[in-house]
């Protein structure tokens, strides 16, 4: 099943318009950030090149996202990161055994098809009843990027010189649709690497452009 990542430019031409489609979500995020003593989601003045249009940045199969999450949990807990052909009971055991680690990870503790990462730096995902009832825990683009850099060597990626990112989806994909095929990669961690590249592109552009990453 397909999972798309979208970039939402945090510019006033989008965020300050009465018909902003993300107004309700941004209000929830600002509330959660404020309760944690953090600044609100930054909204920037219009800059040339940013139109305020929401655009896809990456797409992958959501099962592959769990392959990458499994690799991260193994790496952060100091265990061997071995490739597997399918997710089985060992992944469920990892989530149970290292529940607190999972809930402190911006990569792992995030809903598959909802929620967002915002360009505000905070150490642990934010959550409250309102967030969990909607998009799930709120993540930080900065911390997501650091977690991706941590797991990269375990799946054969140099975080300082990663491969080129795959092309984003040409059109939105529905949850029930199959994800677009990933480019050929002979690595035994091909699925993990494909998701890593998509998330890494989203995180770096989120910080460079002042955008919010949205799952759909």
MIDOSE-1310 file (N, C-alpha, C; in nm, 2 decimals, decimal comma, always signed):
residues 216
xxxx	+0,08/-0,12/+0,00/+0,00/+0,00/+0,00/+0,09/+0,12/+0,00; +0,04/+0,23/-0,07/+0,12/+0,34/-0,09/+0,12/+0,44/+0,02; +0,23/+0,51/+0,05/+0,24/+0,62/+0,15/+0,31/+0,73/+0,08; +0,25/+0,85/+0,08/+0,31/+0,97/+0,01/+0,36/+1,07/+0,12
xxxx	+0,46/+1,14/+0,09/+0,51/+1,25/+0,17/+0,49/+1,38/+0,09; +0,44/+1,48/+0,16/+0,41/+1,61/+0,09/+0,49/+1,71/+0,17; +0,53/+1,82/+0,10/+0,59/+1,93/+0,17/+0,49/+2,05/+0,16; +0,46/+2,11/+0,28/+0,37/+2,22/+0,29/+0,45/+2,34/+0,33
xxxx	+0,47/+2,43/+0,23/+0,55/+2,55/+0,26/+0,49/+2,64/+0,37; +0,56/+2,67/+0,47/+0,51/+2,75/+0,58/+0,53/+2,90/+0,56; +0,46/+2,94/+0,45/+0,47/+3,08/+0,41/+0,34/+3,15/+0,43; +0,34/+3,28/+0,45/+0,22/+3,35/+0,48/+0,11/+3,35/+0,37
xxxx	+0,16/+3,33/+0,25/+0,06/+3,33/+0,14/-0,03/+3,20/+0,15; +0,02/+3,10/+0,22/-0,07/+2,98/+0,25/-0,13/+2,98/+0,39; -0,04/+3,01/+0,49/-0,08/+2,99/+0,62/-0,17/+3,10/+0,68; -0,16/+3,22/+0,62/-0,24/+3,33/+0,67/-0,37/+3,36/+0,59
xxxx	-0,40/+3,27/+0,49/-0,52/+3,29/+0,42/-0,64/+3,22/+0,49; -0,76/+3,28/+0,48/-0,88/+3,23/+0,55/-0,91/+3,08/+0,51; -0,88/+3,05/+0,39/-0,91/+2,91/+0,35/-0,79/+2,82/+0,35; -0,70/+2,85/+0,44/-0,58/+2,76/+0,46/-0,63/+2,62/+0,50
xxxx	-0,61/+2,51/+0,42/-0,66/+2,38/+0,45/-0,59/+2,32/+0,57; -0,48/+2,37/+0,61/-0,41/+2,32/+0,73/-0,42/+2,40/+0,86; -0,52/+2,49/+0,86/-0,53/+2,58/+0,97/-0,56/+2,50/+1,10; -0,65/+2,41/+1,09/-0,69/+2,33/+1,21/-0,57/+2,25/+1,26
xxxx	-0,50/+2,19/+1,17/-0,38/+2,11/+1,22/-0,27/+2,20/+1,28; -0,25/+2,31/+1,21/-0,14/+2,40/+1,27/-0,18/+2,46/+1,40; -0,31/+2,48/+1,43/-0,35/+2,52/+1,56/-0,32/+2,41/+1,67; -0,35/+2,29/+1,63/-0,32/+2,18/+1,72/-0,17/+2,17/+1,75
xxxx	-0,09/+2,18/+1,64/+0,06/+2,17/+1,66/+0,11/+2,29/+1,74; +0,06/+2,41/+1,72/+0,10/+2,52/+1,80/+0,07/+2,50/+1,95; -0,05/+2,44/+1,97/-0,09/+2,41/+2,11/+0,01/+2,31/+2,18; +0,04/+2,20/+2,11/+0,13/+2,10/+2,16/+0,27/+2,16/+2,18
xxxx	+0,31/+2,24/+2,09/+0,45/+2,30/+2,10/+0,45/+2,40/+2,22; +0,34/+2,48/+2,24/+0,33/+2,57/+2,35/+0,33/+2,50/+2,48; +0,26/+2,39/+2,49/+0,25/+2,31/+2,62/+0,39/+2,25/+2,65; +0,47/+2,23/+2,55/+0,61/+2,18/+2,58/+0,71/+2,29/+2,59
xxxx	+0,66/+2,42/+2,60/+0,75/+2,53/+2,61/+0,84/+2,56/+2,49; +0,78/+2,53/+2,37/+0,85/+2,55/+2,25/+0,79/+2,66/+2,16; +0,86/+2,72/+2,07/+0,79/+2,82/+1,99/+0,69/+2,76/+1,89; +0,60/+2,83/+1,84/+0,50/+2,78/+1,75/+0,57/+2,74/+1,61
xxxx	+0,49/+2,68/+1,53/+0,53/+2,64/+1,39/+0,57/+2,77/+1,32; +0,69/+2,78/+1,27/+0,73/+2,91/+1,21/+0,66/+2,93/+1,08; +0,62/+3,05/+1,06/+0,55/+3,09/+0,93/+0,64/+3,21/+0,87; +0,68/+3,19/+0,75/+0,78/+3,29/+0,69/+0,71/+3,38/+0,60
xxxx	+0,77/+3,50/+0,58/+0,72/+3,59/+0,47/+0,74/+3,53/+0,34; +0,66/+3,57/+0,24/+0,67/+3,52/+0,11/+0,81/+3,54/+0,05; +0,87/+3,44/-0,01/+1,00/+3,45/-0,08/+0,99/+3,41/-0,22; +1,06/+3,47/-0,31/+1,05/+3,43/-0,45/+1,09/+3,28/-0,47
xxxx	+1,01/+3,21/-0,54/+1,04/+3,07/-0,56/+0,95/+2,98/-0,48; +0,88/+3,04/-0,37/+0,79/+2,97/-0,29/+0,65/+3,02/-0,32; +0,56/+2,94/-0,38/+0,43/+2,99/-0,42/+0,33/+2,95/-0,31; +0,36/+2,87/-0,22/+0,26/+2,83/-0,12/+0,19/+2,70/-0,16
xxxx	+0,23/+2,65/-0,28/+0,17/+2,52/-0,33/+0,23/+2,40/-0,25; +0,13/+2,31/-0,22/+0,17/+2,19/-0,15/+0,21/+2,09/-0,26; +0,32/+2,02/-0,25/+0,37/+1,93/-0,35/+0,43/+1,80/-0,29; +0,41/+1,69/-0,36/+0,47/+1,56/-0,32/+0,62/+1,56/-0,33
xxxx	+0,68/+1,50/-0,23/+0,83/+1,50/-0,23/+0,88/+1,35/-0,24; +0,80/+1,26/-0,19/+0,85/+1,12/-0,20/+0,73/+1,02/-0,18; +0,75/+0,90/-0,22/+0,65/+0,80/-0,21/+0,71/+0,66/-0,19; +0,65/+0,58/-0,11/+0,70/+0,44/-0,09/+0,59/+0,35/-0,04
xxxx	+0,62/+0,23/-0,03/+0,53/+0,13/+0,03/+0,54/+0,14/+0,18; +0,42/+0,15/+0,25/+0,43/+0,17/+0,39/+0,49/+0,06/+0,47; +0,48/-0,06/+0,41/+0,55/-0,18/+0,48/+0,70/-0,15/+0,48; +0,75/-0,10/+0,37/+0,90/-0,07/+0,37/+0,93/+0,03/+0,48
xxxx	+0,84/+0,12/+0,51/+0,87/+0,22/+0,62/+0,90/+0,14/+0,75; +0,82/+0,03/+0,77/+0,85/-0,05/+0,90/+0,98/-0,12/+0,89; +1,03/-0,16/+0,77/+1,16/-0,22/+0,76/+1,26/-0,12/+0,81; +1,25/+0,01/+0,77/+1,35/+0,11/+0,81/+1,34/+0,13/+0,96
xxxx	+1,21/+0,13/+1,01/+1,20/+0,15/+1,16/+1,26/+0,04/+1,24; +1,25/-0,09/+1,18/+1,31/-0,20/+1,25/+1,46/-0,18/+1,25; +1,52/-0,14/+1,14/+1,66/-0,12/+1,13/+1,71/-0,02/+1,23; +1,63/+0,09/+1,25/+1,67/+0,20/+1,34/+1,66/+0,14/+1,49
xxxx	+1,56/+0,07/+1,52/+1,55/+0,02/+1,66/+1,67/-0,08/+1,69; +1,70/-0,16/+1,59/+1,82/-0,25/+1,61/+1,95/-0,17/+1,63; +1,97/-0,07/+1,55/+2,09/+0,01/+1,55/+2,10/+0,09/+1,68; +1,99/+0,15/+1,72/+2,00/+0,24/+1,84/+2,01/+0,16/+1,97
xxxx	+1,97/+0,03/+1,96/+1,99/-0,05/+2,08/+2,11/-0,13/+2,08; +2,20/-0,11/+1,98/+2,33/-0,18/+1,97/+2,32/-0,32/+1,92; +2,22/-0,36/+1,85/+2,20/-0,49/+1,80/+2,24/-0,50/+1,65; +2,27/-0,62/+1,61/+2,30/-0,64/+1,47/+2,19/-0,60/+1,37
xxxx	+2,21/-0,52/+1,27/+2,11/-0,49/+1,18/+2,12/-0,58/+1,06; +2,04/-0,69/+1,06/+2,05/-0,79/+0,95/+1,93/-0,77/+0,86; +1,95/-0,79/+0,73/+1,83/-0,78/+0,64/+1,74/-0,90/+0,65; +1,61/-0,87/+0,63/+1,51/-0,98/+0,63/+1,42/-0,97/+0,51
xxxx	+1,36/-1,08/+0,47/+1,27/-1,08/+0,35/+1,13/-1,03/+0,39; +1,09/-1,05/+0,51/+0,96/-1,01/+0,55/+0,96/-0,97/+0,70; +0,86/-0,89/+0,74/+0,85/-0,85/+0,88/+0,77/-0,96/+0,95; +0,82/-1,01/+1,05/+0,76/-1,11/+1,13/+0,74/-1,07/+1,27
xxxx	+0,74/-1,18/+1,36/+0,72/-1,16/+1,50/+0,84/-1,09/+1,57; +0,96/-1,09/+1,50/+1,07/-1,03/+1,57/+1,05/-0,88/+1,57; +0,99/-0,82/+1,47/+0,96/-0,68/+1,47/+0,86/-0,64/+1,58; +0,76/-0,72/+1,60/+0,66/-0,69/+1,70/+0,73/-0,70/+1,84
xxxx	+0,82/-0,80/+1,85/+0,89/-0,82/+1,98/+0,98/-0,70/+2,00; +1,05/-0,65/+1,90/+1,13/-0,53/+1,92/+1,05/-0,41/+1,97; +0,93/-0,39/+1,91/+0,84/-0,28/+1,95/+0,80/-0,30/+2,10; +0,78/-0,42/+2,14/+0,73/-0,44/+2,28/+0,85/-0,43/+2,37
xxxx	+0,96/-0,49/+2,34/+1,08/-0,49/+2,43/+1,14/-0,35/+2,44; +1,14/-0,27/+2,34/+1,20/-0,14/+2,34/+1,09/-0,03/+2,32; +0,98/-0,05/+2,39/+0,86/+0,05/+2,37/+0,90/+0,19/+2,40; +0,98/+0,21/+2,51/+1,01/+0,35/+2,54/+1,11/+0,41/+2,44
xxxx	+1,20/+0,33/+2,39/+1,29/+0,37/+2,28/+1,21/+0,41/+2,16; +1,11/+0,33/+2,12/+1,02/+0,35/+2,00/+0,95/+0,48/+2,02; +0,89/+0,51/+2,14/+0,81/+0,63/+2,17/+0,90/+0,75/+2,18; +1,03/+0,74/+2,19/+1,11/+0,86/+2,19/+1,17/+0,89/+2,05
xxxx	+1,14/+0,80/+1,95/+1,19/+0,81/+1,82/+1,10/+0,88/+1,73; +1,14/+0,99/+1,66/+1,06/+1,06/+1,56/+1,04/+0,98/+1,44; +1,13/+0,89/+1,41/+1,11/+0,80/+1,29/+1,01/+0,69/+1,32; +1,02/+0,63/+1,44/+0,94/+0,51/+1,47/+0,80/+0,55/+1,52
xxxx	+0,79/+0,64/+1,61/+0,66/+0,67/+1,67/+0,59/+0,78/+1,59; +0,53/+0,74/+1,48/+0,46/+0,83/+1,39/+0,36/+0,75/+1,32; +0,24/+0,80/+1,30/+0,14/+0,73/+1,22/+0,19/+0,72/+1,08; +0,15/+0,61/+1,02/+0,19/+0,57/+0,88/+0,13/+0,67/+0,77
xxxx	+0,01/+0,71/+0,79/-0,06/+0,78/+0,69/-0,12/+0,91/+0,73; -0,07/+0,97/+0,84/-0,12/+1,09/+0,89/-0,01/+1,16/+0,97; -0,04/+1,28/+1,02/+0,06/+1,35/+1,11/+0,16/+1,43/+1,03; +0,25/+1,49/+1,10/+0,35/+1,58/+1,04/+0,48/+1,59/+1,11
xxxx	+0,58/+1,64/+1,04/+0,70/+1,68/+1,10/+0,71/+1,83/+1,07; +0,75/+1,91/+1,17/+0,76/+2,05/+1,16/+0,91/+2,09/+1,18; +0,95/+2,20/+1,12/+1,09/+2,25/+1,13/+1,12/+2,32/+1,27; +1,09/+2,25/+1,37/+1,12/+2,30/+1,51/+1,19/+2,19/+1,58
xxxx	+1,30/+2,23/+1,65/+1,39/+2,12/+1,70/+1,35/+2,09/+1,85; +1,31/+1,97/+1,87/+1,27/+1,92/+2,00/+1,31/+1,77/+2,01; +1,35/+1,72/+2,13/+1,41/+1,59/+2,14/+1,32/+1,47/+2,12; +1,20/+1,48/+2,17/+1,11/+1,36/+2,17/+0,98/+1,40/+2,10
xxxx	+0,91/+1,31/+2,03/+0,78/+1,34/+1,97/+0,69/+1,40/+2,07; +0,60/+1,49/+2,02/+0,50/+1,55/+2,11/+0,37/+1,48/+2,08; +0,29/+1,46/+2,19/+0,16/+1,40/+2,17/+0,07/+1,44/+2,29; -0,06/+1,45/+2,26/-0,16/+1,47/+2,35/-0,29/+1,40/+2,30
xxxx	-0,40/+1,40/+2,37/-0,51/+1,33/+2,33/-0,56/+1,38/+2,19; -0,56/+1,51/+2,17/-0,61/+1,57/+2,04/-0,52/+1,52/+1,92; -0,39/+1,52/+1,94/-0,30/+1,47/+1,84/-0,32/+1,33/+1,81; -0,33/+1,25/+1,91/-0,34/+1,10/+1,89/-0,48/+1,07/+1,83
xxxx	-0,58/+1,15/+1,85/-0,71/+1,13/+1,79/-0,71/+1,16/+1,64; -0,61/+1,24/+1,60/-0,61/+1,28/+1,46/-0,49/+1,23/+1,39; -0,39/+1,31/+1,38/-0,27/+1,28/+1,30/-0,16/+1,20/+1,37; -0,18/+1,18/+1,50/-0,07/+1,11/+1,58/+0,03/+1,20/+1,63
xxxx	+0,14/+1,14/+1,69/+0,25/+1,23/+1,75/+0,31/+1,32/+1,65; +0,35/+1,44/+1,69/+0,41/+1,54/+1,61/+0,56/+1,53/+1,62; +0,62/+1,52/+1,50/+0,77/+1,50/+1,49/+0,84/+1,63/+1,45; +0,97/+1,63/+1,48/+1,06/+1,74/+1,44/+1,14/+1,70/+1,32
xxxx	+1,15/+1,79/+1,22/+1,23/+1,76/+1,10/+1,38/+1,75/+1,14; +1,42/+1,83/+1,23/+1,56/+1,83/+1,27/+1,60/+1,69/+1,34; +1,51/+1,65/+1,43/+1,54/+1,52/+1,50/+1,53/+1,40/+1,40; +1,43/+1,41/+1,32/+1,41/+1,30/+1,22/+1,54/+1,29/+1,13
xxxx	+1,60/+1,40/+1,09/+1,72/+1,40/+1,01/+1,83/+1,34/+1,09; +1,85/+1,37/+1,22/+1,95/+1,31/+1,30/+1,94/+1,16/+1,31; +1,81/+1,11/+1,33/+1,79/+0,97/+1,34/+1,82/+0,90/+1,21; +1,78/+0,96/+1,10/+1,82/+0,90/+0,97/+1,97/+0,89/+0,95
xxxx	+2,04/+1,00/+0,99/+2,19/+0,99/+0,98/+2,25/+0,88/+1,07; +2,18/+0,86/+1,18/+2,23/+0,75/+1,27/+2,22/+0,61/+1,21; +2,11/+0,59/+1,15/+2,08/+0,45/+1,10/+2,14/+0,43/+0,96; +2,18/+0,54/+0,89/+2,23/+0,53/+0,75/+2,34/+0,43/+0,73
xxxx	+2,45/+0,43/+0,81/+2,56/+0,34/+0,79/+2,52/+0,19/+0,80; +2,42/+0,16/+0,88/+2,38/+0,02/+0,90/+2,31/-0,03/+0,78; +2,26/+0,05/+0,69/+2,19/+0,01/+0,57/+2,27/+0,04/+0,44; +2,40/+0,08/+0,46/+2,49/+0,10/+0,35/+2,48/+0,24/+0,29
xxxx	+2,44/+0,34/+0,36/+2,44/+0,47/+0,31/+2,53/+0,56/+0,39; +2,61/+0,64/+0,31/+2,69/+0,74/+0,37/+2,61/+0,87/+0,39; +2,57/+0,91/+0,51/+2,48/+1,02/+0,53/+2,54/+1,15/+0,48; +2,67/+1,16/+0,47/+2,73/+1,28/+0,41/+2,73/+1,29/+0,26
xxxx	+2,71/+1,17/+0,20/+2,71/+1,17/+0,05/+2,61/+1,06/+0,01; +2,48/+1,08/+0,03/+2,38/+0,98/+0,00/+2,35/+0,97/-0,15; +2,30/+0,86/-0,19/+2,26/+0,85/-0,34/+2,15/+0,95/-0,37; +2,13/+0,97/-0,50/+2,03/+1,06/-0,55/+1,89/+1,00/-0,50
xxxx	+1,81/+1,09/-0,46/+1,67/+1,05/-0,42/+1,59/+1,01/-0,54; +1,50/+0,92/-0,52/+1,41/+0,88/-0,63/+1,31/+0,99/-0,66; +1,25/+0,99/-0,78/+1,15/+1,09/-0,82/+1,03/+1,08/-0,73; +0,96/+1,19/-0,70/+0,84/+1,19/-0,62/+0,73/+1,14/-0,71
xxxx	+0,62/+1,09/-0,65/+0,50/+1,05/-0,73/+0,45/+1,15/-0,82; +0,41/+1,11/-0,94/+0,36/+1,21/-1,04/+0,22/+1,26/-1,00; +0,15/+1,18/-0,92/+0,01/+1,22/-0,88/-0,01/+1,15/-0,74; -0,10/+1,21/-0,66/-0,13/+1,15/-0,53/-0,18/+1,00/-0,55
xxxx	-0,13/+0,92/-0,46/-0,17/+0,78/-0,46/-0,27/+0,75/-0,34; -0,36/+0,66/-0,36/-0,45/+0,63/-0,26/-0,39/+0,52/-0,17; -0,44/+0,51/-0,05/-0,39/+0,41/+0,05/-0,39/+0,27/-0,01; -0,50/+0,23/-0,08/-0,52/+0,10/-0,13/-0,44/+0,07/-0,26
xxxx	-0,38/+0,18/-0,32/-0,30/+0,16/-0,44/-0,17/+0,10/-0,40; -0,11/+0,02/-0,50/+0,03/-0,02/-0,47/+0,12/+0,10/-0,49; +0,23/+0,10/-0,42/+0,33/+0,21/-0,43/+0,40/+0,19/-0,57; +0,45/+0,30/-0,62/+0,53/+0,30/-0,74/+0,65/+0,21/-0,72
xxxx	+0,69/+0,13/-0,81/+0,81/+0,05/-0,79/+0,93/+0,13/-0,76; +1,01/+0,09/-0,67/+1,14/+0,16/-0,63/+1,24/+0,13/-0,74; +1,33/+0,22/-0,76/+1,44/+0,20/-0,86/+1,52/+0,07/-0,82; +1,58/+0,01/-0,91/+1,66/-0,11/-0,88/+1,78/-0,08/-0,79
xxxx	+1,79/-0,16/-0,68/+1,90/-0,14/-0,59/+1,94/-0,28/-0,55; +2,07/-0,32/-0,58/+2,11/-0,46/-0,54/+2,13/-0,49/-0,40; +2,13/-0,38/-0,31/+2,15/-0,40/-0,17/+2,05/-0,49/-0,10; +2,09/-0,57/-0,01/+1,99/-0,65/+0,07/+1,90/-0,55/+0,15
xxxx	+1,94/-0,43/+0,17/+1,85/-0,33/+0,24/+1,78/-0,23/+0,14; +1,75/-0,28/+0,02/+1,69/-0,20/-0,08/+1,57/-0,13/-0,03; +1,48/-0,20/+0,04/+1,35/-0,13/+0,08/+1,38/-0,02/+0,18; +1,47/-0,06/+0,28/+1,51/+0,04/+0,38/+1,57/+0,17/+0,32
xxxx	+1,66/+0,14/+0,22/+1,73/+0,25/+0,16/+1,63/+0,34/+0,08; +1,54/+0,28/+0,01/+1,44/+0,36/-0,07/+1,36/+0,46/+0,02; +1,31/+0,40/+0,14/+1,24/+0,49/+0,23/+1,33/+0,59/+0,29; +1,45/+0,55/+0,33/+1,55/+0,65/+0,39/+1,57/+0,77/+0,29
xxxx	+1,59/+0,74/+0,16/+1,62/+0,85/+0,07/+1,50/+0,94/+0,06; +1,38/+0,89/+0,06/+1,26/+0,97/+0,05/+1,24/+1,06/+0,18; +1,26/+1,00/+0,30/+1,25/+1,07/+0,42/+1,36/+1,18/+0,43; +1,48/+1,14/+0,39/+1,60/+1,23/+0,40/+1,58/+1,35/+0,31
xxxx	+1,53/+1,33/+0,19/+1,50/+1,44/+0,10/+1,39/+1,53/+0,16; +1,29/+1,47/+0,22/+1,18/+1,55/+0,28/+1,24/+1,63/+0,40; +1,32/+1,57/+0,48/+1,37/+1,64/+0,60/+1,46/+1,75/+0,56; +1,55/+1,73/+0,47/+1,65/+1,83/+0,43/+1,58/+1,95/+0,36
xxxx	+1,48/+1,92/+0,28/+1,40/+2,03/+0,22/+1,31/+2,10/+0,31; +1,26/+2,03/+0,41/+1,18/+2,09/+0,52/+1,26/+2,20/+0,59; +1,39/+2,17/+0,62/+1,47/+2,26/+0,69/+1,52/+2,38/+0,60; +1,55/+2,34/+0,47/+1,61/+2,44/+0,38/+1,50/+2,54/+0,34
xxxx	+1,38/+2,49/+0,32/+1,27/+2,57/+0,26/+1,17/+2,63/+0,37; +1,18/+2,58/+0,49/+1,08/+2,61/+0,59/+0,95/+2,55/+0,56; +0,95/+2,42/+0,54/+0,82/+2,35/+0,51/+0,79/+2,24/+0,61; +0,67/+2,21/+0,62/+0,62/+2,10/+0,70/+0,60/+1,97/+0,62
xxxx	+0,64/+1,86/+0,67/+0,63/+1,73/+0,61/+0,50/+1,67/+0,65; +0,41/+1,63/+0,55/+0,28/+1,57/+0,59/+0,28/+1,43/+0,52; +0,23/+1,33/+0,60/+0,21/+1,20/+0,55/+0,07/+1,19/+0,49; +0,05/+1,12/+0,39/-0,09/+1,09/+0,34/-0,09/+0,95/+0,28
